[in-house]
Amino acid sequence: MSRPHVLIVGAGIAGPSLAGWLASQGWRITVVERARSLRIGGQAVDFRGPVHRAVLERMGLWEAIHERRTRLGAQSLLDASGRTLVELPALMMSGDVELHRGDLCQLLFERTREGVEYHFGDAPTALHETPDGVEVEFEKQAPRRFDLVVGADGLRSNVRSLLFGTAQDCLSHHGYRVAGCTLPNELGLRHRGVIYSEPGRGVSVTSAQDVNQVRALFVFTGAPLGSHERSPAAARQVVSEAFAGAGWKTRQLVEGLREAEDVYFDAVGSVRLARYSQGRVVLLGDAAWGGTLGGQGTPLAMVGAYVLAGELLASPDAYSDAFSRYEARMRPYATPAQDGAKRVGGFFAPRTRAGLVLRNQLYRMLTSKPLERVFEKLVTHAANAFELPEYAAAAFVTPQVPYGALSG
Ligand SMILES: Cc1cc2nc3c(=O)[nH]c(=O)nc-3n(C[C@H](O)[C@H](O)[C@H](O)COP(=O)(O)OP(=O)(O)OC[C@H]3O[C@@H](n4cnc5c(N)ncnc54)[C@H](O)[C@@H]3O)c2cc1C
């Protein structure tokens, strides 16, 4: 393929990360994003350990990310009177550096927009593979042919559905639901967070960059949710019911959720796929291995983009081999990291009172001085369990052909 043309579906984190690596080597990159503008919502995302840091440094983003860091410190597990039971160190909950997802999304877009054709407000509806490319039909624009297609369209990837069946079939459910929103900082938190749990339900509140605001997360047991059940209105209703009668300041927080504008609601689950690619189409980021919560989705998406780009650039005429090497490298790294999504519900909201007592005892022990190093290893183990390959030609964005953003 001379100067391959790649369609990347999704302008979240994985899509622009891959776009920047490939565009730097003269590949023609089109990114199509369903939303009409960048989706800069979400809470904080973090990076931990040398693997994450090396990728950010190779992308030239380490300093920019540091400038935007949240500086979140320790988080406390509270009892119903608000007394601290255990203090969790910053490394556990917010890694070496944490920033708001929206800030990262914006940064990646700004760094790549000149060399990449961004198309907002459109989405693919069909993919037809031919011997020399993929014919893609879109909701709005006319059909186009690409050499390769990358599905970087998140947890409920439509590209994945077009390849392997409906999104729901690939998502395994872990028995919990999560709702999040921004609230006024009535607790007066500064660079810290608190977690209050009862059997089967827990709420976490962390300070935001704006000192007048906090981010609240409600985690509670529950069944999977259909698409019509994940609306903010449904969240308000379901969270009110799930937290009825809960102690500490939960009632005020639930009342806050009723007024909040940026309500997010989902079931806690993770993607399980037999393979990441088929023919000329490959999945990246949450679309391939994502988990709703606690699975390091953002750093994995960026490491994955680095590896996929490196493998494609190493053998541009043998995309199938490149996809196989990418999967062989990423699967053993992404799968255990995403197991965090299985445990996260039980951490915020152990199902029984005995489980709650046990959690508190365990974390009291793990955060004690003698076990400091052991704990540090535990919370960075999954992130560090990867040998980052060296790729000869890789650079992150030195645009070859200016594009700019289009909207559909
Ligand atoms: C609005 C939002 C808020 C989030 N908040 C958090 C958070 O607080 N904490 C956290 O850890 N993770 C959060 N995530 C998930 C996190 O961004 C990912 O786990 C991780 O960064 C991997 O990124 P990704 O690019 O694979 O997926 P995402 O960041 O989810 O990006 C996928 C992109 O694809 C787009 N898309 C979806 N379907 C289509 C389609 N059919 N056609 C075209 N485009 C499509 C989406 O609009 C989105 O922009 C959030 C994701 C989103 C979209």
The ligand as an SDF file (V2000), in Angstrom:
LIG
                    3D

 53 58  0  0  0  0  0  0  0  0999 V2000
  -18.2110   11.0360   27.3100 C   0  0  0  0  0  0  0  0  0  0  0  0
  -17.2740   10.0180   27.9200 C   0  0  0  0  0  0  0  0  0  0  0  0
  -16.9340   10.0940   29.2740 C   0  0  0  0  0  0  0  0  0  0  0  0
  -16.0630    9.1700   29.8540 C   0  0  0  0  0  0  0  0  0  0  0  0
  -15.7230    9.2980   31.1670 N   0  0  0  0  0  0  0  0  0  0  0  0
  -14.8130    8.4920   31.7290 C   0  0  0  0  0  0  0  0  0  0  0  0
  -14.3790    8.6480   33.0730 C   0  0  0  0  0  0  0  0  0  0  0  0
  -14.8570    9.5120   33.7740 O   0  0  0  0  0  0  0  0  0  0  0  0
  -13.4380    7.8080   33.5820 N   0  0  0  0  0  0  0  0  0  0  0  0
  -12.8890    6.8230   32.8070 C   0  0  0  0  0  0  0  0  0  0  0  0
  -12.0060    6.0910   33.2840 O   0  0  0  0  0  0  0  0  0  0  0  0
  -13.2800    6.6330   31.5450 N   0  0  0  0  0  0  0  0  0  0  0  0
  -14.2250    7.4380   30.9830 C   0  0  0  0  0  0  0  0  0  0  0  0
  -14.6340    7.2400   29.6650 N   0  0  0  0  0  0  0  0  0  0  0  0
  -14.0750    6.1090   28.9310 C   0  0  0  0  0  0  0  0  0  0  0  0
  -12.6530    6.3890   28.5140 C   0  0  0  0  0  0  0  0  0  0  0  0
  -12.5970    7.5190   27.6890 O   0  0  0  0  0  0  0  0  0  0  0  0
  -12.1430    5.1610   27.8050 C   0  0  0  0  0  0  0  0  0  0  0  0
  -12.1810    4.0550   28.7120 O   0  0  0  0  0  0  0  0  0  0  0  0
  -10.7160    5.2230   27.3500 C   0  0  0  0  0  0  0  0  0  0  0  0
  -10.2030    6.4970   27.2660 O   0  0  0  0  0  0  0  0  0  0  0  0
  -10.5460    4.5170   26.0100 C   0  0  0  0  0  0  0  0  0  0  0  0
  -10.9140    5.4240   25.0150 O   0  0  0  0  0  0  0  0  0  0  0  0
  -11.5960    5.0490   23.6480 P   0  0  0  0  0  0  0  0  0  0  0  0
  -11.1400    6.0840   22.7080 O   0  0  0  0  0  0  0  0  0  0  0  0
  -11.3850    3.6150   23.3440 O   0  0  0  0  0  0  0  0  0  0  0  0
  -13.1530    5.2050   23.9500 O   0  0  0  0  0  0  0  0  0  0  0  0
  -13.9870    6.5290   24.2300 P   0  0  0  0  0  0  0  0  0  0  0  0
  -13.2090    7.5110   24.9800 O   0  0  0  0  0  0  0  0  0  0  0  0
  -15.2740    6.0540   24.7900 O   0  0  0  0  0  0  0  0  0  0  0  0
  -14.2280    7.1620   22.7700 O   0  0  0  0  0  0  0  0  0  0  0  0
  -15.0340    6.5570   21.7860 C   0  0  0  0  0  0  0  0  0  0  0  0
  -15.5140    7.6310   20.8330 C   0  0  0  0  0  0  0  0  0  0  0  0
  -16.2130    6.9910   19.7520 O   0  0  0  0  0  0  0  0  0  0  0  0
  -17.3810    7.7340   19.4770 C   0  0  0  0  0  0  0  0  0  0  0  0
  -18.3580    6.8490   18.8500 N   0  0  0  0  0  0  0  0  0  0  0  0
  -19.1440    5.9230   19.4480 C   0  0  0  0  0  0  0  0  0  0  0  0
  -19.8750    5.2820   18.5360 N   0  0  0  0  0  0  0  0  0  0  0  0
  -19.5650    5.8110   17.3370 C   0  0  0  0  0  0  0  0  0  0  0  0
  -19.9870    5.5470   16.0070 C   0  0  0  0  0  0  0  0  0  0  0  0
  -20.9040    4.6170   15.7440 N   0  0  0  0  0  0  0  0  0  0  0  0
  -19.4460    6.2740   15.0070 N   0  0  0  0  0  0  0  0  0  0  0  0
  -18.5170    7.2320   15.2610 C   0  0  0  0  0  0  0  0  0  0  0  0
  -18.0760    7.5120   16.5020 N   0  0  0  0  0  0  0  0  0  0  0  0
  -18.5870    6.8130   17.5280 C   0  0  0  0  0  0  0  0  0  0  0  0
  -17.8140    8.2680   20.8160 C   0  0  0  0  0  0  0  0  0  0  0  0
  -18.6730    9.3800   20.6770 O   0  0  0  0  0  0  0  0  0  0  0  0
  -16.4760    8.6270   21.4620 C   0  0  0  0  0  0  0  0  0  0  0  0
  -16.0880    9.9320   21.1440 O   0  0  0  0  0  0  0  0  0  0  0  0
  -15.5250    8.1170   29.0530 C   0  0  0  0  0  0  0  0  0  0  0  0
  -15.8680    8.0170   27.7040 C   0  0  0  0  0  0  0  0  0  0  0  0
  -16.7380    8.9660   27.1250 C   0  0  0  0  0  0  0  0  0  0  0  0
  -17.0800    8.8530   25.6390 C   0  0  0  0  0  0  0  0  0  0  0  0
  1  2  1  0
  2  3  1  0
  2 52  2  0
  3  4  2  0
  4  5  1  0
  4 50  1  0
  5  6  2  0
  6  7  1  0
  6 13  1  0
  7  8  2  0
  7  9  1  0
  9 10  1  0
 10 11  2  0
 10 12  1  0
 12 13  2  0
 13 14  1  0
 14 15  1  0
 14 50  1  0
 15 16  1  0
 16 17  1  0
 16 18  1  0
 18 19  1  0
 18 20  1  0
 20 21  1  0
 20 22  1  0
 22 23  1  0
 23 24  1  0
 24 25  2  0
 24 26  1  0
 24 27  1  0
 27 28  1  0
 28 29  2  0
 28 30  1  0
 28 31  1  0
 31 32  1  0
 32 33  1  0
 33 34  1  0
 33 48  1  0
 34 35  1  0
 35 36  1  0
 35 46  1  0
 36 37  1  0
 36 45  1  0
 37 38  2  0
 38 39  1  0
 39 40  1  0
 39 45  2  0
 40 41  1  0
 40 42  2  0
 42 43  1  0
 43 44  2  0
 44 45  1  0
 46 47  1  0
 46 48  1  0
 48 49  1  0
 50 51  2  0
 51 52  1  0
 52 53  1  0
M  END
$$$$
